[in-house]
Amino acid sequence: MNTDGPHVYAHGVASENFAEHAFLTLLKGHPLLVNHLDAALRKDAELSLIEYGMLVTLSEAPERRLTMAELARAVVYSRSGLTTLVDSLERRGLIVRERSQTDRRSWYTTLTDDGLTARRAAEPVYTGFLHDHVLAHLTPERAEAIAAVYGAVIADLAPDWPELRQYHPSEQPTAIPHES
């Protein structure tokens, strides 16, 4: 084995450039994944990816409801952008918005039964896409590495967001069980 100079990985990337290459690959791959998944959901479930994410988030919340601020943080979306999406989902009967009885400045978004039905109908599109385009390429070791890196990024950039705390490295299992 040649120990002179940097190690060259299978993709032809020298070790000193590997972190940059990995990050640039993410920057190219992530929008491709998001755009294609969004298109599949729009075509087959009549929901955008962010709308599906909102319905999933609300379906998992206590009483299927969150404040607008909690929902914005949970789906990592601006409050102003969220208002437009909530308006659209409300017009379609998938959520309802109501003023908080205890804090007149706060609004709640609640998933309706029709919203839950739409979320469940879209789930096979979402999971099928992820299986075909992500899970097919993911080993347990790769999954652990992704979770570790992005858990640390989330902990660093959003340390006080309780909606994202579950992704912090301190909240992650020590290892993903590997199939024998």
Backbone bond lengths (Angstrom), bond angles and torsions (degrees), N, CA, C in turn:
res aa  C-N    CA-C-N  psi(-1)  N-CA   C-N-CA  omega(-1)  CA-C   N-CA-C  phi
1 M - - - 1.452 - - 1.516 108.67 -
2 N 1.296 116.00 135.66 1.450 121.66 179.71 1.525 109.37 -81.19
3 T 1.336 117.18 119.30 1.462 121.25 179.74 1.523 111.58 -100.74
4 D 1.323 117.56 1.18 1.462 120.57 177.16 1.518 109.38 -81.63
5 G 1.325 116.98 129.55 1.464 121.23 176.16 1.512 112.41 79.51
6 P 1.310 115.51 -179.61 1.462 120.81 -176.24 1.521 111.47 -72.19
7 H 1.315 114.55 151.85 1.460 120.71 173.92 1.528 108.10 -70.37
8 V 1.309 117.62 140.13 1.451 121.30 176.46 1.523 107.79 -109.87
9 Y 1.346 116.29 122.55 1.452 122.13 -178.76 1.519 110.29 -78.08
10 A 1.322 115.55 170.29 1.462 122.13 -176.20 1.525 112.66 -55.79
11 H 1.315 117.27 -30.65 1.465 119.96 -178.92 1.517 112.44 -83.14
12 G 1.335 117.27 5.78 1.451 121.15 178.74 1.517 113.35 80.72
13 V 1.328 117.69 18.42 1.454 121.88 -178.02 1.525 108.60 -102.70
14 A 1.321 115.88 127.84 1.461 120.38 178.40 1.527 109.66 -69.20
15 S 1.334 117.30 149.11 1.461 122.11 -174.49 1.521 113.16 -57.61
16 E 1.324 118.39 -37.07 1.466 118.43 -178.54 1.530 112.06 -69.71
17 N 1.336 116.94 -17.08 1.457 120.92 178.35 1.532 112.60 -103.88
18 F 1.333 116.29 3.28 1.454 118.69 -172.07 1.524 113.00 -66.92
19 A 1.342 118.04 -40.75 1.460 120.39 179.73 1.531 110.16 -63.97
20 E 1.321 116.47 -43.27 1.464 119.68 178.32 1.527 110.57 -64.17
21 H 1.320 116.70 -41.95 1.464 120.89 178.26 1.529 110.43 -61.86
22 A 1.324 116.80 -42.54 1.468 120.99 179.54 1.529 110.00 -61.93
23 F 1.326 116.97 -44.69 1.461 120.35 -179.49 1.526 111.30 -66.10
24 L 1.328 117.51 -42.47 1.466 120.14 178.53 1.526 111.04 -65.23
25 T 1.331 116.67 -35.32 1.463 120.44 175.97 1.522 110.17 -62.79
26 L 1.330 116.40 -42.21 1.461 120.54 175.75 1.526 110.67 -60.94
27 L 1.331 117.09 -45.93 1.466 120.48 -178.81 1.525 112.24 -61.35
28 K 1.315 117.38 -29.93 1.469 121.01 178.24 1.525 111.04 -85.48
29 G 1.333 116.07 -41.97 1.459 120.39 -175.26 1.509 114.55 -74.23
30 H 1.332 117.17 -37.94 1.461 119.98 -177.03 1.526 112.99 -59.98
31 P 1.341 119.26 -50.50 1.471 117.51 179.17 1.528 112.86 -64.39
32 L 1.333 117.44 -33.28 1.470 118.93 175.79 1.521 110.28 -61.30
33 L 1.321 116.42 -47.52 1.459 121.77 179.53 1.530 110.39 -60.65
34 V 1.314 116.85 -50.46 1.466 121.60 -177.85 1.530 110.89 -62.40
35 N 1.320 117.48 -46.37 1.463 120.47 -178.03 1.528 112.30 -64.08
36 H 1.329 116.71 -42.04 1.464 119.56 179.37 1.526 111.73 -70.07
37 L 1.326 117.31 -39.94 1.463 120.32 177.25 1.526 110.59 -65.62
38 D 1.321 117.25 -41.92 1.455 121.66 176.98 1.533 110.07 -59.36
39 A 1.328 117.32 -44.91 1.472 121.17 179.80 1.530 111.07 -62.84
40 A 1.324 117.06 -41.23 1.469 120.62 179.33 1.528 110.79 -64.23
41 L 1.326 117.06 -43.57 1.467 120.33 178.95 1.529 111.33 -65.78
42 R 1.331 116.65 -41.59 1.469 119.39 178.86 1.527 110.66 -62.41
43 K 1.318 116.29 -42.72 1.467 121.32 -176.79 1.530 111.37 -69.71
44 D 1.322 116.48 -47.48 1.464 120.12 -170.45 1.528 115.06 -98.31
45 A 1.339 117.70 -16.39 1.468 119.65 -176.85 1.530 113.17 -130.58
46 E 1.341 116.98 -1.98 1.461 122.43 -179.79 1.529 112.82 56.47
47 L 1.323 115.80 35.27 1.464 123.48 174.86 1.518 108.39 -134.40
48 S 1.329 116.51 144.74 1.463 119.41 171.00 1.536 107.73 -80.38
49 L 1.304 116.40 167.86 1.458 120.63 178.70 1.523 110.91 -61.86
50 I 1.320 118.46 -43.16 1.461 120.64 -179.96 1.527 110.13 -66.83
51 E 1.323 118.15 -37.54 1.469 120.11 176.53 1.525 110.60 -63.85
52 Y 1.329 116.61 -43.92 1.467 119.98 177.05 1.526 109.93 -59.96
53 G 1.330 117.08 -44.64 1.460 120.76 178.66 1.520 112.06 -60.11
54 M 1.318 116.72 -38.22 1.468 120.17 177.36 1.524 110.94 -65.66
55 L 1.326 117.26 -43.13 1.466 120.33 179.69 1.526 111.08 -64.97
56 V 1.324 117.29 -40.71 1.466 120.63 177.36 1.525 109.99 -62.95
57 T 1.329 116.59 -46.72 1.460 121.20 -178.93 1.524 110.94 -59.79
58 L 1.320 117.11 -45.88 1.464 120.34 178.88 1.526 111.36 -66.66
59 S 1.333 117.65 -36.47 1.469 119.83 -179.35 1.527 111.79 -65.64
60 E 1.328 116.95 -24.96 1.467 121.29 -178.87 1.521 112.66 -94.52
61 A 1.338 117.57 -6.04 1.468 121.94 -178.27 1.534 109.97 -82.82
62 P 1.324 116.44 152.83 1.466 119.10 174.90 1.533 110.14 -57.22
63 E 1.322 115.55 132.31 1.465 122.37 -178.41 1.530 112.70 58.90
64 R 1.339 116.08 17.09 1.476 123.02 179.61 1.521 111.38 55.54
65 R 1.352 116.83 38.82 1.459 119.36 -177.11 1.519 111.19 -146.99
66 L 1.344 114.32 145.46 1.461 123.55 176.99 1.519 108.45 -143.09
67 T 1.331 116.21 157.88 1.462 118.48 170.50 1.524 107.80 -70.61
68 M 1.298 115.84 161.61 1.466 119.95 177.61 1.530 110.08 -58.89
69 A 1.331 117.82 -40.83 1.466 120.97 -179.88 1.526 110.65 -64.31
70 E 1.331 117.46 -42.81 1.465 120.74 178.61 1.522 110.77 -63.96
71 L 1.317 116.99 -42.52 1.463 121.01 179.50 1.521 110.84 -64.44
72 A 1.327 117.69 -42.72 1.470 121.36 179.29 1.532 110.20 -60.11
73 R 1.321 117.53 -44.65 1.475 120.03 179.30 1.523 111.08 -68.35
74 A 1.319 117.26 -40.37 1.467 120.54 -177.37 1.521 112.41 -64.34
75 V 1.332 117.76 -35.58 1.467 120.39 179.76 1.525 111.45 -99.29
76 V 1.340 116.79 5.25 1.464 124.24 178.16 1.531 109.68 51.73
77 Y 1.332 114.12 63.53 1.454 121.79 -176.82 1.523 108.14 -139.89
78 S 1.313 117.66 150.02 1.464 120.11 179.98 1.530 109.65 -68.53
79 R 1.326 115.79 149.76 1.473 119.33 179.23 1.521 111.33 -63.48
80 S 1.329 117.62 -38.84 1.464 119.60 -179.35 1.530 110.95 -66.75
81 G 1.326 117.13 -42.41 1.459 120.19 177.05 1.516 111.84 -66.22
82 L 1.324 115.42 -35.52 1.461 120.41 179.74 1.527 110.84 -64.02
83 T 1.315 117.53 -37.85 1.463 120.99 -179.20 1.522 110.80 -57.44
84 T 1.315 117.21 -43.20 1.471 121.05 178.89 1.525 110.59 -62.95
85 L 1.325 116.94 -43.27 1.467 120.59 179.24 1.526 111.30 -66.45
86 V 1.317 116.83 -41.81 1.465 120.63 178.93 1.528 109.63 -63.12
87 D 1.327 117.65 -41.15 1.469 120.84 176.67 1.525 110.65 -56.10
88 S 1.326 116.54 -46.15 1.465 121.05 -178.97 1.531 111.44 -64.68
89 L 1.324 116.84 -46.20 1.466 120.28 179.99 1.529 111.20 -65.65
90 E 1.319 116.45 -34.85 1.463 120.23 178.85 1.533 110.43 -68.50
91 R 1.333 117.82 -42.87 1.475 121.29 177.29 1.526 111.17 -58.66
92 R 1.339 115.87 -33.28 1.470 120.78 -178.91 1.534 112.11 -85.80
93 G 1.329 117.26 -0.72 1.460 121.07 176.88 1.521 114.33 78.18
94 L 1.338 117.45 16.07 1.468 120.06 -177.14 1.527 112.28 -88.78
95 I 1.318 116.62 -23.32 1.458 121.67 174.60 1.522 108.13 -140.88
96 V 1.322 115.54 163.01 1.459 120.85 169.78 1.513 106.97 -125.35
97 R 1.318 113.57 150.66 1.463 119.90 179.18 1.524 106.99 -117.25
98 E 1.325 115.34 134.46 1.459 119.02 179.19 1.519 109.98 -143.24
99 R 1.314 114.47 146.93 1.464 120.88 -179.28 1.526 108.98 -72.65
100 S 1.324 115.51 140.92 1.463 121.38 176.09 1.522 109.42 -63.92
101 Q 1.319 116.42 137.77 1.466 121.28 177.61 1.520 111.90 -76.42
102 T 1.345 117.18 -23.53 1.466 120.99 -177.05 1.527 113.31 -98.69
103 D 1.333 117.15 -24.22 1.467 121.58 179.80 1.522 107.88 -135.45
104 R 1.312 117.23 98.85 1.460 121.61 -174.09 1.526 113.14 -62.35
105 R 1.335 118.29 -12.09 1.471 120.70 177.26 1.520 112.08 -84.02
106 S 1.322 117.15 -17.76 1.471 121.91 -175.30 1.522 111.29 -97.59
107 W 1.327 113.34 147.59 1.456 121.53 175.52 1.516 108.36 -121.45
108 Y 1.319 116.21 143.23 1.457 122.18 174.23 1.519 109.42 -103.76
109 T 1.312 115.54 146.67 1.458 121.87 169.28 1.515 106.17 -114.18
110 T 1.319 116.12 130.51 1.456 121.93 -177.85 1.519 109.07 -124.98
111 L 1.302 116.06 132.79 1.463 121.57 177.96 1.527 109.10 -74.47
112 T 1.317 116.71 128.45 1.465 121.37 177.20 1.525 109.73 -84.27
113 D 1.327 115.96 171.72 1.464 120.00 174.98 1.529 110.60 -62.29
114 D 1.337 116.87 -38.44 1.472 120.09 176.36 1.531 110.63 -64.31
115 G 1.332 116.73 -36.74 1.462 120.56 176.66 1.509 111.98 -64.55
116 L 1.326 116.17 -40.71 1.461 119.96 177.85 1.525 110.41 -65.71
117 T 1.321 116.49 -38.97 1.469 120.78 176.73 1.531 110.63 -62.52
118 A 1.327 116.64 -43.98 1.476 120.76 178.91 1.521 110.66 -63.78
119 R 1.319 117.84 -40.91 1.476 121.76 178.26 1.521 110.03 -61.69
120 R 1.315 116.53 -45.78 1.476 120.33 -179.72 1.528 111.49 -65.87
121 A 1.331 117.15 -36.76 1.467 120.66 178.95 1.527 111.18 -68.15
122 A 1.340 117.27 -32.79 1.468 121.34 -179.29 1.518 112.66 -81.11
123 E 1.314 117.48 -20.28 1.466 120.66 -174.76 1.536 113.99 -56.85
124 P 1.332 120.06 -43.09 1.470 118.27 178.18 1.528 113.60 -62.62
125 V 1.328 117.16 -32.73 1.468 120.72 177.20 1.528 108.52 -65.20
126 Y 1.317 115.82 -48.50 1.466 122.31 -179.58 1.534 111.21 -61.53
127 T 1.316 116.61 -53.45 1.475 119.23 -176.48 1.528 111.58 -68.09
128 G 1.319 117.24 -35.65 1.465 119.68 177.79 1.518 111.61 -64.14
129 F 1.328 116.11 -43.29 1.458 120.48 177.97 1.526 110.48 -62.18
130 L 1.332 116.20 -48.23 1.473 119.14 -179.82 1.519 111.59 -61.49
131 H 1.314 116.81 -39.92 1.470 119.22 178.64 1.525 110.91 -61.63
132 D 1.329 115.91 -46.56 1.467 120.09 -176.27 1.525 113.47 -71.39
133 H 1.327 117.83 -33.37 1.466 119.75 -170.65 1.520 115.37 -113.86
134 V 1.336 118.21 -9.98 1.459 120.54 178.50 1.520 110.43 -124.96
135 L 1.318 116.69 -60.82 1.465 120.00 -174.51 1.524 112.62 -61.77
136 A 1.315 116.98 -29.04 1.463 120.41 178.16 1.529 111.60 -62.99
137 H 1.340 117.00 -20.32 1.463 122.04 -178.40 1.529 112.88 -109.14
138 L 1.318 117.06 4.57 1.457 120.72 -170.09 1.528 111.24 -109.87
139 T 1.311 115.08 121.14 1.465 120.87 171.45 1.526 107.57 -94.86
140 P 1.325 118.25 164.69 1.471 119.01 175.69 1.527 112.44 -56.95
141 E 1.321 117.17 -36.78 1.469 120.42 179.63 1.533 110.86 -65.86
142 R 1.321 116.71 -42.57 1.469 120.19 178.04 1.527 110.28 -65.38
143 A 1.325 116.60 -39.53 1.469 120.30 178.84 1.527 110.13 -62.56
144 E 1.315 117.54 -43.46 1.463 121.54 177.79 1.526 110.80 -61.02
145 A 1.333 117.16 -43.20 1.464 120.89 -179.13 1.531 110.59 -64.25
146 I 1.327 117.27 -44.60 1.464 120.51 179.48 1.526 110.26 -62.65
147 A 1.323 116.32 -46.60 1.474 120.30 -179.83 1.526 110.71 -61.52
148 A 1.319 117.32 -40.72 1.467 120.59 -179.33 1.527 111.25 -65.37
149 V 1.319 116.80 -47.32 1.464 120.45 -178.05 1.530 110.93 -65.33
150 Y 1.325 117.35 -51.74 1.456 119.17 -175.89 1.520 112.78 -75.94
151 G 1.318 117.78 -25.67 1.462 119.61 171.04 1.514 110.84 -62.94
152 A 1.325 116.27 -41.91 1.467 120.61 178.06 1.525 111.11 -66.73
153 V 1.333 117.80 -39.03 1.468 121.25 177.85 1.534 109.72 -63.05
154 I 1.325 116.86 -45.49 1.466 120.58 179.35 1.527 110.27 -62.74
155 A 1.324 117.24 -44.31 1.473 120.79 179.27 1.523 111.00 -62.03
156 D 1.334 116.40 -36.32 1.459 121.04 -179.82 1.530 112.25 -73.03
157 L 1.333 116.98 -44.02 1.462 120.91 -173.22 1.533 114.37 -91.44
158 A 1.328 117.08 -21.07 1.472 120.50 -179.73 1.528 109.76 -138.07
159 P 1.335 117.69 57.27 1.470 119.86 -173.49 1.524 114.19 -65.52
160 D 1.316 117.08 -25.74 1.460 120.35 -174.91 1.524 113.55 -105.63
161 W 1.306 117.78 13.88 1.462 120.53 178.95 1.523 108.24 -91.41
162 P 1.321 118.73 103.29 1.461 119.79 -178.37 1.527 112.72 -61.32
163 E 1.337 116.81 -27.29 1.468 120.56 -179.76 1.522 112.10 -66.45
164 L 1.340 117.69 -19.57 1.470 121.21 -178.33 1.524 112.39 -111.62
165 R 1.317 117.27 -0.36 1.467 120.62 -175.91 1.525 112.49 -57.74
166 Q 1.321 117.42 -32.08 1.466 120.53 -179.02 1.528 112.96 -60.42
167 Y 1.324 116.86 -17.33 1.464 120.68 -179.24 1.526 112.99 -95.47
168 H 1.335 117.89 -7.38 1.468 121.03 179.42 1.522 109.54 -63.97
169 P 1.333 117.93 147.32 1.471 120.29 -179.93 1.524 113.15 -56.14
170 S 1.321 117.52 -34.19 1.468 120.03 -179.49 1.522 111.95 -68.17
171 E 1.331 117.64 -17.88 1.462 122.12 -179.39 1.526 112.36 -98.66
172 Q 1.323 117.38 -5.31 1.457 121.39 -175.78 1.522 110.55 -85.01
173 P 1.331 116.31 148.83 1.472 118.38 172.86 1.523 108.83 -62.27
174 T 1.319 116.58 153.21 1.476 119.53 -177.41 1.513 111.70 -67.87
175 A 1.291 117.97 -27.12 1.466 120.08 177.87 1.513 108.87 -156.74
176 I 1.299 115.58 148.07 1.453 121.68 174.25 1.524 106.77 -85.07
177 P 1.343 117.66 129.66 1.461 118.69 -179.95 1.523 110.60 -58.74
178 H 1.300 116.30 132.57 1.461 121.63 178.83 1.517 108.67 -97.51
179 E 1.331 114.55 139.90 1.461 118.54 177.40 1.517 109.46 -73.20
180 S 1.300 115.51 141.40 1.476 119.98 179.82 1.491 111.56 -87.65
